[in-house]
Amino acid sequence: MALVDFITEDAPRTLFPLDSPRIVIERGEPALRSFIEDAIFSNADVHAHFVQAPVAFALKGPMETRRVHLLDPIATLYVYDFVHRHARFFKEPLKTAAKRRYGYHLKDKAPVSATEEHQRFRTRIIELKKAYSHFARVDIANCFSSIYHHDVVSSLMTRIGDEPARRFGLFLRELNGGRSISCLPQGYFPTKAIGNLYLSFIEDNADLRSPALVRYLDDIYIFANSGQRIELDLYKLQVALSAHNLYLNSAKTDIGTTKASMRLPRINSIRKALLAKRVAAIEAAYGDDPEEVHLTDAEFKYLSELISGKDAAEGDVELALALITEDKTHAEQLAGLVFERYPHLIKTLYTYLSSAVYDGARLMDLVQANIKSKGTHEFILFWCARRPQEPHRRSRRCHPIRPEHSSRSD
């Protein structure tokens, strides 16, 4: 995959996707490269710098925020080029490894689907629960915001080399105004790949003696046939993390037997099929020629009932946003649920509306109510104001009659 294609493909997936960096890079890549090499990385006494990135805040939950650097075209080109140029260091680990990471890596200089990777991660967890009697699931608290500048640079030096790492360190320092903490830009594929590689010290740690460990970014599962072995490794893991200024999120720590966890209510067949279709739908949403994703009548009815209830859960809303586009009633329900209860799903709602049938007037009422509110989060305002995507011609349900799309001018 060419570098510009890498940037263009990933742009819609970022937290605050702006068109200007992509357009400038597409039209001026050679000049930008020359400026980075000859002006910013010049050995002369007087040289240019990366511009300190403005900071915005995206929503992680209804109240939680994530600090996001908004990269200009030069910074965007540099960080994507860094990972693209050194793609061999960000390749997928051996599938046969008992301790391995999943998530953000490249194959033939092309990003591997993060959605499909997460599905493989979940599948591997199920396999390991059948193979071992005990497990622990842990999560690193505020992981990417807690990573130090010098730790990232040191990690890159040992893997990629001194000069590329030194340059990347300069990029991080100038981008973040000299701050050494919360320096890694969030929401971009290349920085997720760098962060995922940085955290590989977890599965590479020889002090962790449990026979199996899998990790997706900061989400970690450990497996063994001894509860004592799990407890000892949790202690060793915390010691290793603390050396990198990282700590476990106690609220998300779960230790137990795999037999007990397998007794939990199993996912019914309809929901299991819907989850698989959601993976396909999410990938299709960003494609130029998306494949059709069909729902059976039973699946459509199941989703309709989930989002029509008074206590529609966040996971059910996400599932419906990925799969339902049939009529205005569902679109109104989902838009209302997002704006009123799950505002952090506003980006998902935006993607959903690119192919949904909906009432433009009702949606505009919700948008205007949020714009007028002085307490509305900037993440909500960004997605309310963003130019609509071109609607994809994608059918989600086998149905002989499909309502026409409402006009976006509504």
KEKE-3310 file (N, C-alpha, C; in steps of 0.2 Angstrom, whole numbers, plus 5000, padded with zeros to 4 digits):
npx = (5004:5003:5009:5001:4989:4987:4986:4974:4965:4965:4961:4946:4944:4949:4948:4945:4943:4950:4949:4958:4972:4974:4971:4981:4992:4990:4992:5004:5015:5029:5035:5032:5039:5052:5053:5052:5064:5074:5073:5067:5074:5087:5104:5109:5112:5101:5085:5069:5054:5043:5026:5018:5005:4988:4976:4962:4947:4941:4926:4926:4917:4901:4905:4918:4934:4946:4962:4967:4979:4978:4984:4994:4996:5010:5015:5006:5010:5023:5022:5014:5022:5033:5029:5025:5037:5045:5039:5041:5045:5033:5025:5014:5014:5020:5008:5007:5013:5013:5012:5006:5003:4989:4980:4985:4994:5005:5003:5012:5015:5002:4988:4982:4965:4958:4946:4944:4955:4952:4942:4948:4956:4946:4942:4953:4954:4943:4946:4958:4952:4945:4956:4963:4962:4962:4961:4965:4959:4965:4967:4975:4976:4972:4981:4988:4989:4998:5011:5028:5038:5052:5053:5046:5055:5067:5062:5060:5073:5080:5074:5072:5082:5095:5095:5083:5074:5078:5074:5061:5058:5061:5051:5040:5043:5042:5030:5022:5025:5036:5032:5034:5025:5010:5012:5010:5001:4984:4972:4976:4981:4995:5001:4994:4999:5013:5012:5006:5017:5027:5021:5024:5033:5027:5021:5034:5040:5050:5048:5035:5027:5016:5008:5001:4997:4988:4986:4977:4981:4980:4972:4973:4974:4978:4983:4982:4985:4984:4978:4987:4998:4993:4990:5003:5009:5002:5006:5020:5018:5013:5024:5032:5025:5025:5038:5037:5029:5015:5000:4988:4970:4960:4946:4943:4949:4948:4948:4948:4940:4940:4930:4920:4918:4913:4901:4893:4879:4876:4879:4865:4860:4856:4861:4874:4876:4873:4884:4895:4891:4891:4905:4908:4900:4906:4918:4914:4908:4918:4923:4926:4918:4907:4902:4886:4877:4866:4851:4842:4824:4821:4833:4832:4820:4824:4834:4827:4818:4827:4832:4821:4816:4815:4827:4838:4854:4871:4879:4869:4864:4876:4877:4865:4867:4877:4870:4857:4846:4834:4822:4814:4809:4818:4830:4827:4825:4838:4846:4841:4844:4858:4861:4855:4858:4870:4882:4895:4895:4893:4901:4900:4886:4886:4893:4884:4872:4876:4872:4859:4841:4832:4824:4826:4822:4819:4832:4839:4833:4838:4852:4852:4847:4858:4868:4864:4866:4876:4884:4888:4898:4914:4917:4905:4900:4909:4906:4892:4893:4901:4904:4891:4894:4895:4881:4881:4877:4870:4863:4855:4846:4836:4823:4808:4804:4811:4812:4814:4829:4829:4830:4846:4845:4835)
npy = (4994:5011:5026:5038:5032:5024:5034:5041:5030:5028:5040:5043:5035:5041:5051:5065:5068:5077:5085:5093:5090:5078:5082:5092:5083:5074:5083:5089:5080:5077:5090:5092:5082:5085:5097:5092:5084:5093:5105:5104:5093:5097:5100:5112:5127:5136:5131:5123:5119:5106:5110:5114:5104:5108:5104:5093:5086:5070:5060:5046:5039:5042:5053:5052:5058:5059:5064:5072:5075:5086:5084:5093:5094:5092:5085:5074:5068:5064:5055:5045:5041:5036:5024:5017:5017:5009:4997:4983:4981:4982:4971:4957:4947:4930:4918:4906:4908:4907:4917:4932:4947:4956:4967:4982:4981:4980:4973:4969:4983:4988:4992:4981:4975:4982:4978:4965:4960:4961:4952:4940:4940:4939:4926:4918:4920:4913:4900:4898:4898:4886:4878:4880:4881:4892:4910:4927:4944:4959:4977:4991:5006:5022:5021:5026:5039:5039:5036:5039:5051:5048:5034:5029:5033:5026:5013:5012:5014:5002:4994:4999:5008:5020:5034:5035:5034:5045:5055:5053:5056:5069:5074:5070:5078:5092:5092:5091:5102:5101:5094:5079:5069:5061:5061:5054:5055:5052:5040:5038:5027:5024:5028:5020:5008:5010:5011:4999:4991:4995:4991:4978:4973:4967:4954:4949:4948:4938:4935:4932:4918:4911:4899:4905:4920:4934:4949:4964:4979:4988:4979:4964:4946:4933:4916:4900:4884:4885:4894:4901:4903:4912:4923:4926:4930:4941:4950:4951:4957:4969:4975:4976:4984:4996:5001:5008:5018:5014:5007:4995:4995:4994:4992:4985:4973:4956:4940:4923:4906:4897:4889:4893:4905:4901:4897:4908:4916:4911:4918:4920:4912:4921:4933:4930:4929:4941:4949:4944:4949:4962:4965:4964:4974:4986:4987:4988:5000:5010:5007:5010:5003:4995:4979:4971:4969:4958:4956:4944:4941:4938:4942:4956:4959:4956:4965:4977:4976:4977:4990:4997:4996:5003:5003:5002:4995:5001:4993:4986:4997:5001:4989:4990:5002:4998:4990:4992:5000:5002:5010:5026:5026:5018:5025:5037:5033:5028:5039:5048:5040:5041:5055:5058:5048:5041:5049:5048:5040:5047:5048:5035:5036:5046:5039:5029:5036:5039:5029:5027:5028:5042:5055:5070:5082:5079:5075:5087:5094:5088:5091:5105:5107:5103:5111:5123:5122:5127:5118:5108:5095:5097:5087:5082:5093:5094:5083:5085:5096:5092:5089:5080:5062:5054:5045:5027:5014:5002:4987:4982:4973:4959:4963:4966:4978:4994:5009:5025:5036:5049:5067:5075:5089:5092)
npz = (5000:4996:5003:5004:5001:5013:5023:5018:5019:5033:5038:5040:5051:5062:5077:5076:5062:5049:5033:5027:5030:5023:5010:5007:5008:4998:4987:4988:4993:4989:4991:5005:5011:5007:5015:5028:5029:5025:5031:5044:5050:5048:5050:5052:5061:5062:5060:5055:5064:5070:5072:5087:5092:5092:5105:5107:5114:5115:5118:5128:5136:5143:5151:5152:5145:5131:5128:5113:5100:5087:5072:5060:5042:5039:5051:5051:5039:5043:5054:5049:5039:5046:5052:5041:5033:5041:5042:5043:5056:5063:5061:5061:5075:5078:5075:5082:5094:5112:5120:5115:5106:5100:5088:5082:5068:5053:5037:5023:5021:5023:5033:5045:5048:5062:5068:5064:5069:5083:5084:5082:5093:5103:5100:5102:5116:5120:5116:5124:5137:5137:5137:5149:5167:5175:5175:5172:5169:5165:5164:5159:5167:5160:5150:5137:5139:5150:5146:5144:5135:5134:5136:5125:5115:5119:5118:5104:5099:5103:5094:5081:5078:5082:5075:5068:5079:5087:5079:5079:5093:5093:5086:5094:5105:5101:5095:5106:5114:5122:5133:5143:5146:5141:5127:5116:5101:5101:5093:5080:5067:5065:5078:5087:5083:5086:5100:5103:5100:5109:5121:5121:5129:5139:5136:5132:5144:5154:5167:5169:5172:5168:5157:5145:5137:5132:5123:5119:5114:5128:5135:5144:5145:5156:5157:5166:5174:5188:5201:5210:5202:5193:5202:5207:5195:5192:5201:5197:5185:5188:5194:5183:5175:5183:5181:5170:5172:5173:5177:5184:5181:5194:5195:5183:5184:5184:5191:5191:5189:5174:5171:5179:5173:5160:5163:5163:5156:5140:5123:5113:5098:5088:5092:5092:5078:5074:5079:5072:5059:5062:5063:5049:5044:5050:5044:5031:5031:5029:5016:4999:4990:4997:5003:5003:5018:5025:5035:5043:5045:5058:5065:5063:5070:5083:5085:5084:5095:5105:5105:5107:5120:5137:5144:5135:5131:5130:5122:5114:5107:5100:5092:5084:5078:5069:5060:5057:5045:5040:5042:5046:5059:5067:5065:5071:5084:5088:5086:5095:5107:5107:5107:5120:5129:5126:5122:5118:5107:5096:5084:5079:5076:5066:5056:5054:5049:5036:5028:5031:5032:5036:5046:5042:5048:5061:5066:5064:5074:5086:5084:5084:5097:5105:5100:5105:5118:5131:5138:5130:5124:5115:5106:5102:5096:5085:5077:5074:5066:5055:5038:5029:5025:5008:5004:5006:4995:5002:5007:5022:5026:5020:5011:5002:4999:5000:5009:5002:5002:5013:5010:5011:5013:5021)
capx = (5000:5006:5009:4995:4983:4987:4983:4967:4961:4964:4958:4939:4943:4952:4943:4943:4945:4950:4950:4964:4979:4974:4971:4988:4997:4989:4994:5011:5019:5036:5037:5032:5045:5058:5053:5054:5071:5080:5072:5066:5079:5093:5110:5111:5110:5094:5081:5062:5051:5036:5022:5015:4998:4982:4973:4955:4945:4936:4923:4927:4911:4896:4908:4926:4937:4952:4966:4969:4982:4976:4990:4994:4999:5017:5015:5002:5014:5029:5020:5012:5028:5038:5027:5025:5044:5048:5033:5044:5045:5026:5022:5010:5018:5019:5001:5008:5016:5008:5011:5007:4999:4984:4979:4987:5001:5004:5005:5014:5014:4995:4986:4977:4959:4958:4940:4945:4960:4949:4938:4953:4958:4941:4941:4958:4952:4938:4950:4962:4947:4944:4962:4966:4957:4962:4963:4965:4958:4967:4967:4980:4973:4975:4988:4992:4991:5003:5017:5033:5042:5059:5052:5044:5061:5071:5060:5061:5080:5082:5071:5072:5089:5096:5094:5075:5071:5080:5070:5054:5058:5061:5044:5035:5044:5040:5022:5019:5027:5041:5030:5036:5019:5004:5015:5009:4995:4979:4967:4979:4983:5002:5003:4992:5004:5019:5010:5006:5024:5030:5019:5026:5037:5022:5022:5041:5043:5052:5046:5028:5028:5009:5009:4998:4995:4986:4985:4975:4983:4980:4968:4977:4972:4983:4980:4986:4981:4985:4976:4992:5002:4990:4991:5010:5011:4999:5011:5026:5015:5012:5031:5035:5021:5027:5044:5035:5024:5009:4997:4982:4964:4957:4939:4942:4953:4944:4952:4943:4941:4937:4924:4915:4916:4910:4894:4889:4874:4879:4876:4861:4863:4854:4866:4881:4876:4873:4890:4899:4889:4894:4912:4908:4897:4910:4923:4911:4906:4924:4925:4923:4913:4905:4898:4880:4876:4859:4849:4836:4818:4822:4838:4829:4815:4828:4837:4821:4816:4832:4833:4814:4815:4817:4834:4843:4861:4876:4881:4864:4864:4881:4875:4860:4870:4881:4867:4850:4846:4828:4817:4815:4808:4824:4835:4825:4826:4845:4849:4839:4848:4865:4861:4852:4861:4877:4885:4902:4894:4891:4905:4896:4880:4888:4894:4877:4868:4878:4868:4852:4835:4830:4820:4831:4820:4820:4839:4841:4831:4843:4858:4851:4847:4865:4872:4862:4868:4882:4888:4889:4905:4917:4917:4898:4899:4913:4902:4886:4895:4905:4900:4889:4897:4891:4877:4883:4871:4871:4857:4856:4841:4833:4816:4806:4802:4815:4810:4819:4833:4827:4834:4850:4844:4831)
capy = (5000:5017:5030:5042:5027:5023:5040:5042:5025:5028:5046:5043:5031:5045:5054:5071:5068:5083:5084:5097:5086:5073:5085:5095:5078:5071:5087:5091:5076:5078:5096:5091:5077:5089:5102:5088:5082:5098:5110:5102:5088:5100:5100:5119:5131:5138:5126:5124:5114:5104:5115:5111:5102:5110:5098:5093:5081:5066:5056:5039:5037:5048:5058:5052:5061:5057:5070:5071:5080:5087:5085:5097:5090:5090:5080:5069:5064:5061:5050:5039:5038:5033:5017:5014:5016:5004:4992:4976:4981:4982:4966:4953:4942:4923:4915:4900:4910:4906:4924:4937:4953:4957:4974:4986:4980:4980:4967:4972:4990:4989:4991:4975:4977:4982:4975:4958:4958:4960:4946:4935:4941:4936:4919:4915:4920:4907:4894:4897:4896:4879:4874:4881:4881:4899:4916:4934:4949:4966:4983:4997:5013:5028:5018:5030:5046:5039:5034:5044:5052:5045:5027:5027:5034:5021:5007:5012:5014:4995:4990:5002:5011:5027:5040:5036:5035:5051:5060:5053:5059:5076:5075:5070:5084:5098:5092:5092:5108:5099:5090:5072:5064:5061:5064:5050:5057:5046:5040:5037:5020:5023:5029:5014:5003:5011:5010:4992:4988:4998:4987:4971:4971:4963:4947:4947:4947:4931:4933:4930:4911:4907:4897:4908:4927:4937:4956:4968:4985:4988:4974:4958:4940:4928:4909:4895:4879:4886:4901:4904:4905:4918:4928:4928:4934:4948:4954:4952:4961:4976:4977:4977:4990:5002:5003:5012:5023:5011:5004:4992:4998:4989:4991:4981:4967:4950:4934:4917:4900:4898:4885:4898:4911:4898:4896:4914:4915:4911:4922:4916:4911:4927:4939:4928:4930:4949:4951:4943:4954:4969:4966:4965:4981:4991:4987:4990:5007:5014:5005:5013:4999:4991:4973:4971:4965:4957:4954:4940:4945:4936:4947:4963:4959:4955:4972:4982:4975:4979:4997:5000:4996:5009:5002:5000:4995:5004:4988:4985:5003:5000:4984:4992:5007:4995:4985:4993:5006:5001:5015:5032:5025:5016:5030:5042:5030:5028:5046:5050:5037:5043:5062:5059:5044:5039:5054:5046:5036:5051:5046:5029:5038:5049:5034:5026:5040:5039:5024:5026:5032:5045:5061:5076:5088:5077:5075:5094:5097:5086:5094:5112:5107:5102:5117:5129:5120:5129:5113:5103:5094:5099:5081:5082:5099:5093:5078:5089:5101:5089:5088:5073:5058:5052:5039:5021:5010:4996:4985:4978:4967:4956:4965:4967:4986:4998:5016:5030:5040:5056:5072:5078:5096:5093)
capz = (5000:4995:5009:5003:5002:5020:5026:5016:5022:5040:5040:5043:5057:5067:5082:5074:5055:5045:5026:5025:5030:5017:5003:5006:5007:4991:4982:4989:4996:4988:4994:5012:5012:5007:5020:5034:5029:5024:5036:5051:5052:5046:5055:5053:5068:5062:5056:5056:5069:5070:5075:5093:5090:5096:5109:5108:5119:5113:5123:5129:5139:5143:5155:5152:5139:5129:5125:5106:5097:5080:5068:5054:5036:5040:5057:5049:5034:5046:5058:5045:5035:5050:5053:5034:5031:5046:5042:5045:5064:5065:5058:5065:5079:5076:5077:5086:5100:5117:5123:5109:5106:5094:5087:5076:5064:5046:5032:5016:5022:5023:5040:5046:5051:5069:5070:5063:5074:5089:5084:5083:5100:5107:5098:5106:5123:5121:5115:5130:5143:5137:5138:5156:5172:5179:5171:5175:5164:5168:5160:5161:5168:5157:5147:5132:5142:5155:5143:5144:5129:5134:5136:5119:5111:5121:5115:5097:5098:5103:5089:5074:5077:5085:5072:5067:5086:5089:5075:5082:5099:5092:5083:5100:5110:5098:5094:5113:5117:5127:5139:5142:5147:5137:5121:5110:5098:5101:5088:5073:5067:5067:5085:5090:5081:5090:5107:5104:5100:5115:5127:5120:5135:5144:5134:5132:5151:5156:5174:5169:5170:5166:5150:5140:5139:5125:5124:5113:5117:5136:5138:5145:5148:5158:5158:5169:5178:5195:5204:5213:5197:5191:5207:5206:5188:5192:5205:5193:5180:5191:5195:5176:5173:5187:5179:5164:5175:5171:5183:5183:5183:5199:5193:5178:5186:5185:5192:5193:5185:5167:5172:5181:5168:5155:5165:5162:5150:5133:5118:5109:5091:5084:5094:5089:5071:5073:5081:5066:5054:5064:5060:5042:5043:5052:5039:5025:5032:5027:5010:4993:4987:5002:5002:5006:5024:5026:5041:5043:5049:5065:5067:5063:5075:5089:5086:5085:5102:5110:5106:5109:5127:5141:5146:5129:5134:5126:5117:5110:5103:5095:5087:5080:5073:5064:5056:5055:5041:5036:5042:5050:5066:5070:5065:5076:5091:5089:5086:5102:5112:5107:5110:5126:5134:5125:5117:5115:5101:5091:5078:5076:5073:5060:5051:5052:5045:5029:5024:5034:5030:5043:5046:5043:5052:5068:5067:5065:5081:5091:5083:5086:5104:5107:5098:5109:5125:5133:5141:5125:5123:5108:5102:5100:5091:5079:5073:5072:5061:5050:5032:5028:5020:5003:5007:5003:4993:5006:5010:5028:5028:5015:5011:4995:4999:5004:5008:4998:5007:5014:5007:5016:5013:5027)
cpx = (5004:5005:5002:4989:4982:4984:4976:4963:4960:4960:4951:4939:4946:4947:4941:4946:4944:4952:4957:4971:4979:4975:4978:4993:4997:4992:5001:5015:5026:5039:5037:5038:5051:5059:5055:5061:5076:5079:5071:5072:5086:5098:5112:5109:5103:5090:5073:5060:5045:5032:5018:5007:4993:4979:4966:4954:4940:4932:4925:4921:4907:4900:4916:4928:4944:4956:4968:4973:4979:4982:4989:4996:5006:5018:5012:5007:5020:5027:5018:5018:5033:5036:5027:5032:5047:5043:5035:5044:5038:5022:5018:5015:5016:5012:5002:5011:5011:5007:5012:5002:4994:4983:4982:4994:4999:5006:5006:5013:5007:4992:4981:4971:4959:4952:4941:4950:4957:4945:4942:4955:4953:4941:4947:4957:4947:4942:4955:4958:4946:4950:4965:4961:4956:4964:4962:4964:4960:4967:4971:4976:4976:4981:4991:4993:4996:5010:5022:5037:5048:5058:5050:5051:5066:5069:5061:5069:5082:5079:5072:5079:5089:5093:5086:5072:5072:5075:5063:5053:5058:5054:5039:5036:5041:5032:5019:5021:5032:5039:5032:5031:5014:5006:5013:5002:4990:4974:4969:4982:4991:5004:5000:4997:5011:5018:5009:5012:5027:5028:5021:5031:5033:5023:5029:5044:5044:5049:5039:5028:5021:5010:5006:4996:4993:4984:4982:4976:4984:4976:4972:4973:4978:4980:4985:4982:4981:4983:4982:4997:5000:4991:4999:5012:5007:5003:5017:5024:5015:5019:5034:5032:5024:5033:5043:5029:5016:5006:4990:4976:4960:4950:4938:4946:4948:4948:4947:4945:4938:4931:4918:4913:4912:4902:4890:4884:4877:4876:4872:4863:4861:4859:4873:4882:4877:4880:4895:4897:4891:4901:4912:4905:4902:4915:4920:4909:4912:4926:4922:4918:4910:4901:4891:4880:4869:4857:4843:4830:4819:4827:4836:4825:4819:4831:4832:4819:4821:4833:4826:4813:4818:4824:4839:4850:4865:4878:4876:4863:4870:4880:4870:4863:4874:4877:4860:4850:4839:4823:4818:4814:4814:4829:4833:4827:4834:4848:4847:4843:4855:4865:4860:4856:4868:4880:4891:4901:4892:4895:4902:4890:4881:4889:4888:4873:4870:4875:4861:4847:4833:4827:4825:4829:4821:4827:4841:4839:4836:4849:4857:4851:4854:4869:4871:4864:4875:4887:4889:4896:4908:4917:4910:4897:4903:4909:4895:4888:4899:4901:4898:4893:4892:4887:4880:4877:4872:4865:4858:4851:4837:4825:4814:4805:4807:4814:4816:4823:4830:4832:4839:4849:4839:4834)
cpy = (5006:5021:5034:5038:5025:5028:5041:5036:5026:5035:5046:5039:5035:5048:5061:5072:5074:5082:5087:5093:5082:5076:5088:5089:5075:5076:5090:5087:5077:5085:5096:5087:5081:5094:5098:5087:5087:5104:5108:5097:5091:5100:5107:5122:5133:5133:5127:5118:5111:5108:5111:5110:5105:5103:5099:5087:5077:5062:5049:5035:5043:5054:5058:5055:5058:5063:5068:5077:5080:5089:5089:5092:5087:5084:5074:5064:5061:5055:5044:5036:5034:5026:5014:5012:5010:4998:4985:4976:4981:4977:4961:4948:4934:4920:4910:4902:4910:4913:4929:4942:4953:4965:4977:4984:4980:4974:4970:4979:4992:4988:4985:4978:4976:4978:4967:4955:4957:4954:4940:4934:4937:4928:4915:4915:4914:4900:4893:4896:4889:4875:4875:4882:4888:4904:4922:4939:4955:4971:4988:5003:5018:5027:5023:5037:5045:5037:5040:5045:5048:5037:5025:5027:5028:5014:5007:5012:5006:4991:4992:5005:5018:5033:5040:5037:5042:5056:5059:5056:5067:5078:5075:5076:5090:5098:5093:5097:5106:5095:5082:5067:5066:5064:5060:5052:5051:5046:5039:5030:5019:5024:5023:5008:5004:5009:5003:4988:4989:4993:4980:4969:4967:4956:4944:4946:4940:4929:4931:4922:4907:4905:4901:4915:4930:4944:4960:4975:4985:4983:4967:4952:4936:4921:4904:4890:4879:4893:4904:4906:4912:4924:4931:4932:4941:4953:4956:4957:4968:4979:4980:4984:4997:5005:5008:5017:5020:5007:5000:4996:4993:4987:4986:4974:4961:4944:4929:4911:4900:4894:4889:4903:4908:4897:4902:4913:4916:4915:4918:4916:4917:4932:4937:4930:4938:4952:4950:4948:4961:4970:4967:4972:4987:4992:4990:4998:5012:5012:5009:5009:4993:4985:4974:4967:4965:4955:4949:4944:4944:4941:4954:4964:4960:4962:4977:4982:4978:4986:5001:5000:5002:5009:4999:5001:4998:4999:4986:4991:5003:4995:4986:4998:5004:4991:4987:5000:5006:5006:5020:5031:5023:5021:5035:5039:5030:5035:5049:5047:5039:5050:5062:5054:5042:5043:5052:5042:5040:5050:5040:5031:5042:5044:5031:5030:5041:5034:5023:5030:5035:5052:5067:5081:5086:5077:5082:5096:5094:5089:5101:5112:5107:5108:5123:5128:5123:5124:5107:5102:5095:5093:5080:5087:5097:5088:5081:5093:5098:5088:5081:5069:5056:5046:5033:5017:5003:4994:4981:4972:4965:4958:4967:4975:4989:5005:5020:5034:5047:5061:5075:5085:5097:5095)
cpz = (5000:5002:5009:5004:5010:5024:5024:5019:5029:5042:5043:5049:5063:5071:5079:5066:5051:5038:5024:5025:5024:5011:5002:5005:5000:4986:4982:4993:4995:4992:5002:5014:5012:5013:5027:5034:5029:5028:5043:5054:5050:5052:5056:5059:5068:5057:5059:5061:5067:5074:5081:5091:5095:5099:5109:5113:5116:5118:5123:5132:5139:5147:5154:5145:5138:5126:5118:5103:5089:5076:5061:5048:5037:5045:5054:5044:5038:5050:5054:5041:5039:5051:5046:5032:5035:5047:5045:5053:5067:5062:5063:5069:5076:5079:5082:5093:5106:5121:5117:5110:5099:5093:5081:5074:5057:5042:5025:5016:5022:5030:5040:5049:5058:5071:5069:5068:5081:5090:5085:5090:5104:5106:5102:5113:5124:5121:5122:5137:5143:5138:5145:5161:5176:5174:5175:5169:5168:5162:5163:5161:5164:5153:5143:5135:5147:5152:5142:5137:5129:5133:5129:5114:5112:5118:5107:5095:5098:5097:5082:5073:5080:5082:5070:5074:5088:5085:5078:5089:5098:5090:5089:5104:5107:5097:5101:5117:5123:5133:5137:5143:5142:5130:5115:5107:5098:5095:5081:5073:5068:5074:5089:5089:5085:5097:5108:5104:5106:5121:5126:5125:5140:5142:5133:5139:5153:5163:5175:5167:5168:5158:5144:5142:5132:5127:5118:5116:5124:5139:5138:5148:5150:5159:5161:5172:5185:5196:5207:5208:5194:5196:5207:5200:5189:5196:5201:5187:5182:5192:5188:5174:5176:5184:5173:5166:5173:5177:5181:5185:5188:5197:5188:5178:5187:5185:5194:5189:5179:5167:5174:5176:5162:5157:5164:5156:5144:5128:5114:5102:5087:5086:5091:5082:5070:5074:5075:5060:5056:5062:5053:5040:5044:5046:5032:5025:5029:5020:5004:4989:4992:5000:5006:5013:5026:5033:5040:5046:5056:5069:5068:5068:5082:5090:5088:5092:5107:5111:5107:5116:5131:5143:5141:5132:5128:5120:5112:5105:5098:5090:5082:5075:5068:5059:5054:5051:5038:5036:5047:5057:5070:5071:5070:5083:5092:5090:5093:5108:5112:5110:5117:5131:5133:5120:5115:5109:5095:5084:5075:5073:5067:5054:5049:5048:5038:5025:5026:5031:5037:5041:5047:5048:5060:5070:5068:5072:5086:5090:5086:5094:5108:5106:5103:5116:5126:5136:5136:5124:5116:5104:5099:5094:5085:5074:5071:5066:5055:5044:5031:5023:5014:5005:5003:5001:4996:5009:5017:5030:5021:5015:5004:4994:5003:5003:5005:5004:5007:5012:5013:5017:5019:5033)
residu = (MET:ALA:LEU:VAL:ASP:PHE:ILE:THR:GLU:ASP:ALA:PRO:ARG:THR:LEU:PHE:PRO:LEU:ASP:SER:PRO:ARG:ILE:VAL:ILE:GLU:ARG:GLY:GLU:PRO:ALA:LEU:ARG:SER:PHE:ILE:GLU:ASP:ALA:ILE:PHE:SER:ASN:ALA:ASP:VAL:HIS:ALA:HIS:PHE:VAL:GLN:ALA:PRO:VAL:ALA:PHE:ALA:LEU:LYS:GLY:PRO:MET:GLU:THR:ARG:ARG:VAL:HIS:LEU:LEU:ASP:PRO:ILE:ALA:THR:LEU:TYR:VAL:TYR:ASP:PHE:VAL:HIS:ARG:HIS:ALA:ARG:PHE:PHE:LYS:GLU:PRO:LEU:LYS:THR:ALA:ALA:LYS:ARG:ARG:TYR:GLY:TYR:HIS:LEU:LYS:ASP:LYS:ALA:PRO:VAL:SER:ALA:THR:GLU:GLU:HIS:GLN:ARG:PHE:ARG:THR:ARG:ILE:ILE:GLU:LEU:LYS:LYS:ALA:TYR:SER:HIS:PHE:ALA:ARG:VAL:ASP:ILE:ALA:ASN:CYS:PHE:SER:SER:ILE:TYR:HIS:HIS:ASP:VAL:VAL:SER:SER:LEU:MET:THR:ARG:ILE:GLY:ASP:GLU:PRO:ALA:ARG:ARG:PHE:GLY:LEU:PHE:LEU:ARG:GLU:LEU:ASN:GLY:GLY:ARG:SER:ILE:SER:CYS:LEU:PRO:GLN:GLY:TYR:PHE:PRO:THR:LYS:ALA:ILE:GLY:ASN:LEU:TYR:LEU:SER:PHE:ILE:GLU:ASP:ASN:ALA:ASP:LEU:ARG:SER:PRO:ALA:LEU:VAL:ARG:TYR:LEU:ASP:ASP:ILE:TYR:ILE:PHE:ALA:ASN:SER:GLY:GLN:ARG:ILE:GLU:LEU:ASP:LEU:TYR:LYS:LEU:GLN:VAL:ALA:LEU:SER:ALA:HIS:ASN:LEU:TYR:LEU:ASN:SER:ALA:LYS:THR:ASP:ILE:GLY:THR:THR:LYS:ALA:SER:MET:ARG:LEU:PRO:ARG:ILE:ASN:SER:ILE:ARG:LYS:ALA:LEU:LEU:ALA:LYS:ARG:VAL:ALA:ALA:ILE:GLU:ALA:ALA:TYR:GLY:ASP:ASP:PRO:GLU:GLU:VAL:HIS:LEU:THR:ASP:ALA:GLU:PHE:LYS:TYR:LEU:SER:GLU:LEU:ILE:SER:GLY:LYS:ASP:ALA:ALA:GLU:GLY:ASP:VAL:GLU:LEU:ALA:LEU:ALA:LEU:ILE:THR:GLU:ASP:LYS:THR:HIS:ALA:GLU:GLN:LEU:ALA:GLY:LEU:VAL:PHE:GLU:ARG:TYR:PRO:HIS:LEU:ILE:LYS:THR:LEU:TYR:THR:TYR:LEU:SER:SER:ALA:VAL:TYR:ASP:GLY:ALA:ARG:LEU:MET:ASP:LEU:VAL:GLN:ALA:ASN:ILE:LYS:SER:LYS:GLY:THR:HIS:GLU:PHE:ILE:LEU:PHE:TRP:CYS:ALA:ARG:ARG:PRO:GLN:GLU:PRO:HIS:ARG:ARG:SER:ARG:ARG:CYS:HIS:PRO:ILE:ARG:PRO:GLU:HIS:SER:SER:ARG:SER:ASP)
# end
